[in-house]
Structure formats: C-alpha cells, structure tokens
C-alpha cells in the first residue's frame, strides 16, 4: 500500500430540522452551505432531502472524544453567521471520519487470481465527491473482463493480457482522483492569514453570485469528476486505425457518446447505450456514415467470436436507405435520429461531428461491454484491417 498523505479527522452527523426553521435562515434555498475559516476550520452542510442535512466539521488538532452533539452545536452557533437553526427534530449520533490518501501498489495478486477495486484499491478525501463513481467504474471495467476470461479460459495468454488492462486503465484514473481531491482538501484546510481568508471568501461569494446557473464547475472538470469524460486512450489498450483522426475527434479509449435514437420497429427514442443492451462480455460494432458499410462489416466479421449479432448503422440525416445485410449471421440495425426536441436530438449528426467526419467520410466503432471504444477505424473500408484490429483488442 502506498500512502501519499494522511488527512485530519472529520466529524459527520445527519440532522433533521424543524420546517419552520428552514426559510428564515435561507436553508431551504441552497443545496450546500459552507463556512471557511482562515485557520483551516471548515463547516459544511449538504442538504440531502427535504429537512435533512449532512454536516461535516473539520478543524486542526480536533480529537475523536470531542465528536459529540453538544460540541457540534456549540461550533455551529459560533461559526455560522446568524447561528444554525436550534429546532433540530432528529440528530443522528455523530461519527468520526478519518481519511488517508492511499493507493495499492498493485491492483491484483502476483498470480492474477485476486483483484482489488473501489475502496479496497484506493481511498481519498471526499472532496469532489468522486469516490463512489470511481469505485463503480472500477467494477464495470473489471466485471466484463472477468466474464470474458471465464468464457475463454482456454486462451491463457489472451486472458492474461485482457486482465492486465484493468490496472493499466484504472490506476491512472485513481491517481488523478487522489491528486485532485487531496489538492482540493488541502486548499480548504490550509491555514492562511485572516486577510487572505477574508479575500478568498469574498472572491468565492462574488464568483458564485456572478456565475450563470449550471456554469460551475466548468463542464470539462465536471464531466471528468462525474466520470463521463474519462478516457483510456493513453493506456495503450485501444486502437485507432485507418486515417489519422482530426484534432479533438472522438478516439479509441473514449466513452461512447450516449445520444438518442429510434429503431425501425419503434418510434420511441432510446439512448444508444440502452439500444446496445446491458453489460455483457460481447463487443458491438457501430458503423457511422456510409450506409453500405453496414453489410460489408457484417460480412467481414462473420465468424469472428465475441462480437454481438447486431451491427448498428448510424447515418447522417437525409441519407438514402441502407442495403440489406446478406451475411446471415449478423443483423444490421439502422438507427434513426430522434426528432423529439431535447438535448440529444439530431443525434446522428452529433456523433458524426464528434468523430470529425466529413460529408463522405465514415467510421467503424468497436464498442466494449463497458461502453468504451476498443477500436475506431476511419477511412477506406478494408476487411483485413478491420478484422485484424478487432482481434488485436479482443480475446480471439
């Protein structure tokens, strides 16, 4: 186990307030309230639902025996401007919460028979709220690989290589979470001069007042913190083939964008990830652009194991109907852009835009069971290149 730093104690408690106490102090109009002191003390109130709040208290040199209802009430009365509401109808027993910033030296045992995920592999400050998402994505990344390993146990070298990608992909994410959460926590609890503390608080209030609703945190940071923009592109486990992708284009290792489509047998829009289906150990081909490539891809991958029966075809708007699939083994399913006006409408053109494809350009995506792109092939269709790229990233 590697330890980068040890954090101070938190006191944590859930409280339920009297309804009449919410509005006068403005506690009903904010999901989060925080008090930051120049000596590193902070008090945080997170509104869970209705009248219930989760409270955090942290200060230098606090001791576990101080974690009592009486102590917390006295601190709230002292630190919260105007005082904290006194009509508390339910006060859960306060808990001591100790966090160390740690990550294991290896995500698996030497023989590859035991794997660690979530809090067993890494722990960190709750700053940023990334712990649960990181653990869930560990499980999603590892789960389908274990399933594939069991089903293909005879392919020992392939199984070993596939399972090794778990740590290659997930460790850098955990290291990023540890570094950012540690930095966020340190910036809050680091003692500063009273003048700098007042300046910091004034700046925070000004930014929060002026920033448009939904602007903070910035979308790029927010999506990465929530785990929706995580990419394994630099892990060396996914393949971009064919024409070199344009700057900013969707790459192998990125997560499949979840736009909405209608299927030929239903005009009810569904997200692409729902259409592809629940988590399994099979890969899925998605053809974007030229409608003729659906049947070609079906024929080329006929007989290739671990590929889903359905191949999904996504074309730009006003594209002519696609020819029927003739391979017999695979079925080409054309997805129709949703016309329902929402944030995911005109989805086919949006996916084409994310791939940075021109009018007559196409791409073939190999989607992993966890909805990340194992392969992105751009440019001229080539049976051999497609199949070899698929074999390079799957258990074949």
N, C-alpha and C positions, 0 to 999 in steps of 0.2 A: 504494500500500500504506500502510495506517495502522498505526503501531506505538504501542501503549499503554505497554509496558514491556519491558525485556529482563531475562530471568532469569539467574541464575548457572548454572554448569556442574553437571551430574550426572556421576557415574561409574556405569556399569552393567556388570554381569557376571552370567553364569549359572554356577552351581556345582552339582555333584552330590556329596552327602555319603555317607560310609560308613553302611550300615544300622545298625551298632551305635552310631553317634554320635547318632542321632535321638532315641531315647527318653530317655536320661539328662538331656538339656537341655530336654526338652519340645518339641522341634522337630517331632515327629510329631503333635502335638495342636492346632496352630494353623495357619491358612492364611496368617496375616500377623503379623509381628513388627516392631516399630518402636522405635527409640531416639531420643528428642528431647532435645537439649541446650539450655541457656539461651542459648548464644552463636549459635544458629541452625543448628548442625550437626544433621543427622539421618541415620540409617541405617535402611533399610527392607529387609526380607526377605519376599518373596512366594513362597509355595510353589506352584510351577507344577503339579507332579505327582510323586507318589512321593517320591524323594530329591532332586529337582531344585528349586533355589531361584533366583529372580531377585533380585539385590541392587542397591540404589541407595545411593549415598553423595553427600551434598552438604554443603559447608562454605564459609564465607566465604573468598574470595581463593584458592581452590584453582586450580592451573594444570594445563593439559592434560598436560604431561610427567609429572605425578605419577600419572597413571592407569596403574598397574601392579599386578600381582598382589601383589607384596611390600608396596606401600603399603596396599592394601585389607586385607590380612591383619593388618597392624600396627594399623590403625584399628579393625578388628573386635575384636581382642584387647584394645584399650584401652577401647572404648566399650560393648561388650556385657557385661552382668552375667554373670559366670561364664565369659566368653570364648566365642568362636564355635568350633564343632567344628573340630578341626585335621585330621581324616581326610577330606580332600577328594579324591575319586577323579577328578573332572574339573573343570577350571577354564577356562572359555572366556575368550579374550582380552578384557580389559576395554575398554569403549568410552566415549568422551567424548560426552555427550549435552547439546547446547546448545539451549535453548528460548527463543524470543521470543514474546511475546503480540501477535499481529498479525491484522489482517483487511483484505481488499482494499477499495478504495474503491468498486468495482463488481463484481458477480458475472458480468457479461457485457460484451462489447465494444460499442462505440457502435452498430454495425450489427446487433447481436444474432446474430452468426454464431459467436461463441466464448463458451463458458460455463465458469465455474470452479466446482469442487465439492471438498469434503473439504479435505485439507491444502493444496491449491492456493488455496483461498479463505480459510482461517483456520488458525492454529496457536496452541497454548496449552500451558500446563503440563499434564503428565499427571495432576495431582492430580484425583481424582474419577473417572478412567478413562472420560471421555466422548468422547474423540477419535474412536474407531472408529465408535461408534453415530451420532455427528453426521455423519460423512462418508457412512456408508451411507444415512442418511435424506436427505441432500442428493441422492444418486444416485437414490433411489426417488422423490423429489419431482420431479426433473428428467427422469428417463427416460421416464415415460409422457407427459409434456408434449411432449418432442421427437418421440416416436412419433406423437402426435396432430397435431403441426404438420406432419410429413411427409405424413401421410394426408390432411390438409386444407389443403394448400399454397395452393390457390386462394383460400381465405378469409384474405387477408393481414392485415386488421385484427383478425380473431379470433385468428389465430396470434400476432400481436404482443402482444395483450392477455394471452393464456394464458401465453406465455413470460415476460412481465413479472411474473407472480405468483410465479415461482420465488424471486426475490430478496426480494419482499415477505414471503414466508412464512419463508424460511430465514435471512435476515440477523438478525432478532431472536433466533432460537434461538442462532446462533453468538455474538452479542454477550452473551447470558446465560451461555453456557458460558465465554467468555473472562473475564467478570467474576467468576463464581463460582470457577473454577479458579485465577485469579490471587489472589483473596482467600484461598482455602484454602492455596495455596502460601506466600503472604506471612505468614499466621498461623503457619505451621510454622517458617519460616526467619528470622523477625524476632527479633533479639537481645532478650532480656529479662533482668531481674536473676535471679541464682541462686535467690532466694527465690520469685519468681513462677514460675520454671521448675519448681521442686520442687512448688509448689502446683498448677500446671497438670497435671503428670504424675500427681500424687495424685488430682486430680479425674477425669482420664481413666480411671485404673485403677478408681476407685470406680464410675463410671457404667457401664463395661464389665462390672464384676462384678455389679452390681445389675440391669442391663437384661435383660429376658427374651430368649431366643434369637429372632433374626429381627426384633427391635424397632428396631435401629439399622442404617442411618439410618432416620428416620421414613418411613413409606410414601409420603407426598406427595413428599418430597425424593428418595427412592429411585426412584420411578416417573419423575420428571422427569429425573433423571440418566441413567436407562436408556433414556429416550426414549419410554416407553409412555404418558405422560400429556401429551405435547406437544400443544398446540392452536394452530390458525391462526385462531381465532375473531376475534381483534382485527386481523387482517391486511387485512380488507375484501375478501376473495376468496371468501367463502362466504355463504350466505343462510339466515336463519331467517324463515319466513313463517307466516301464519295467526295463531293465538293466541299471545300473548306467553308465552315459556317461564317456568316457575317457577324460583325461586332454586335454584341447584345442579343444574339439569337438564342433560342432555346437549345440546350445542349444535352448530350447524353450525360446522365447523372442527375439532371434536374427532375423535379416533380412534374408529372403530367398535369397541365392546367385543367381545372375542373369546370368546363363550360357545360351548357345545357343543350340537349339535342332531343329530337323526336325520332323514333324508329318507324319503319314503314308500316308496322301494324298498330301504331298508336300515335295520336297527335298530342299526347300528354308529355310535356318536356321532362326529361330526366337528366341528372348530371352524368357526365361521361363516366365517372368512376362507378356510379350505380349501374350504368348500362354494361360496363365491362364485367361487373359482378363482384361477389365477396372475395376476401382474401383466400388464395389457394396456393398451389405450388406451380401453376402454369403461367407462362408468358402469353401476352396478347399482342398481335400485330395491328397497328393503326396506320392506314395509308392516307396521306394528306395531299390533295392536289389532283393529279390526273386520274379520272375515273377508270381508265383502262388498267391501271396498275393493281387494282384490287384482285382481278382474276389472275394476273401474272404472278402476284405474290402468293396467291393461293396455290397455284400450280408449282411454284418453286419450292414452297415449304411443305408440300405434300410428303408425308413420311418422316418429317423432322419431329422428333419427340419433344414433349414438354411445351408444345405450342397449342393454345386454345383453338377449338374448332372454328370459332367465329373470327373473321378478319373484318375490322371496321373501316369503312371508307368515308372520309370527310372531304368534301369538295367545296370550292368557293360558291357563292350564290350565283344563280343563273347558269350552272354547269349542266350540260346535257346528261340524260340518264346513263348509268354505267352498264356495260355489258354483263351478261350473266356469268357466274363462276362456272367453270367447266371441269374442275378437278375432281369433284365428287366427294372428296374427304373434307375439304374446307368449305365454309359458307361465308360469302361476302355480304356484310350487312351495311347498307348505306345509311348514314346518319344525316338527318335533315335539320338544318338550323332552326332553332326555336324562334317563333315570331312573337312570343309573349314578351312585352316590353319590360325588361328587368336588367339588372347589372350583367347578366350573362347572355343577353340577346345578341344576334348576329355572330354566334359563337364560332362558326366555321371560319369566317374571315378573321376573327380574332386569333384563332390558333395559327392560321396561315401567317398572320402578322408577327406572332411571337417566334415563329420559325424563320422569319425574314425571307419568305419565299416570294419570288416574282410571279407575274401572271401565269407563265407556262412552266413554273418550277414545281417539283414535287418532293415529298419526303416520306420515308417509311420509318415508323417508330416501333421499337420493341419495348413493350411496357411490362415491367416486372410485376410480380404479385403485390408488392407494396406500393404500386403506382409510381415508381420512379422509372426513368427511361434507361434501359440497359443499353440500347443502341439507337442512334439516329443516323439514317443514311439519306444523303441528299444527292440530287443529280440523276444521271442516266441510270436506268434500271439494269442491273446485272445479276442474273440468277446466282452465279458462283460467289460473287462478292457478298450478296445478301445472306446466303446460307452459311458461308464461312464466318461472317460477322456474328450471326446468331450462335453458331457453335462455339465461338470464342468466349461468349459470355453466359452460356447455359451448360447444364450437365448433359453433354452429348458425347 
